[in-house]
Amino acid sequence: MVTNVAVICNTCGLPDDLCACGELAKDSTKIIIRLETRRFKKKGTMIEGLDPKINSLETVAKDLKNKYACGGTAKEGYIFLQGDHRDTIKDTLVSLGFAEESIELH
């Protein structure tokens, strides 16, 4: 006997295929983008404010590194990209599904 049991989201109570919690969380996060200077005067773009429980930081970092052809890392709530990408990173994050008004550029 085979039973089809739908997986229910713990947050909203809807089935996983109808759940919109991830999209709503992307709209409510406040993302801060700033330039950081590391050792030997190397510049990097720091993206803070991403919730690692909601957003897969590794996936977002991988997409950004492929887009900008640079190195980088994703750790404990932030993404660091090598190089200064402040002029175009906002548009790229919007194309990944984040709300434009929640992105702050420093």
C-alpha positions in Angstrom: 0.0 0.0 0.0 1.4 3.3 -1.1 0.3 6.6 0.6 1.2 10.0 -0.7 1.9 12.2 2.2 2.6 15.8 1.5 5.5 17.4 3.3 4.2 20.4 5.3 6.2 23.6 6.0 6.8 24.2 9.7 6.6 27.9 9.4 3.4 28.5 7.3 1.7 25.2 7.4 1.3 24.9 3.7 2.6 22.0 1.6 6.2 22.5 0.4 5.3 23.0 -3.2 3.0 25.9 -2.3 5.2 27.3 0.5 6.5 30.9 0.0 8.4 31.4 3.2 11.8 31.5 1.5 10.6 34.3 -0.9 9.0 36.3 1.9 12.2 36.0 4.0 14.3 37.3 1.0 12.1 40.4 0.9 12.4 41.1 4.6 16.2 40.7 5.0 18.3 43.8 5.2 21.5 43.3 3.2 24.5 45.6 3.6 27.2 45.8 1.0 30.5 47.5 1.8 34.1 47.6 0.7 36.6 46.1 3.0 40.4 46.3 2.7 42.3 43.2 3.8 46.0 42.5 4.2 48.4 43.9 1.6 45.8 46.5 0.6 43.6 43.9 -1.2 40.1 45.1 -1.6 37.0 43.0 -1.3 33.2 43.3 -1.3 31.5 42.2 1.9 27.8 41.3 1.8 26.2 41.0 5.2 22.7 40.4 6.5 21.9 37.2 4.7 20.3 34.6 7.0 22.1 31.3 6.6 18.9 29.4 7.8 16.8 30.8 5.0 19.3 31.4 2.2 21.9 28.9 1.1 25.0 31.1 1.4 27.1 28.7 -0.5 24.8 28.7 -3.4 24.5 32.5 -3.5 28.3 32.8 -3.1 28.9 30.3 -6.0 26.5 32.2 -8.3 28.2 35.6 -7.5 31.7 34.1 -7.9 30.7 32.7 -11.3 29.2 36.0 -12.4 32.2 38.1 -11.4 34.9 35.6 -12.1 36.5 36.1 -8.7 37.3 34.2 -5.6 35.3 34.5 -2.4 33.9 32.7 0.6 30.6 32.3 2.5 30.8 32.1 6.3 28.5 32.8 9.3 26.0 35.2 7.8 28.3 37.0 5.3 29.7 36.6 1.8 33.1 38.0 0.9 34.1 38.5 -2.7 37.6 39.4 -3.9 37.6 42.7 -5.7 35.4 45.8 -5.7 32.0 44.9 -7.1 29.9 47.6 -5.4 28.8 49.2 -8.7 27.0 46.1 -10.1 26.4 43.8 -7.1 23.0 45.3 -6.2 21.6 44.5 -9.7 22.9 41.0 -9.4 21.3 40.4 -6.0 18.0 41.7 -7.3 18.2 39.3 -10.2 18.8 36.5 -7.7 15.5 37.3 -6.0 16.3 39.8 -3.2 14.3 43.0 -2.8 16.0 46.1 -4.1 14.8 48.3 -1.3 16.3 45.9 1.3 19.8 46.3 -0.2 21.9 49.1 1.3 25.2 50.1 -0.3 27.9 51.7 1.9 
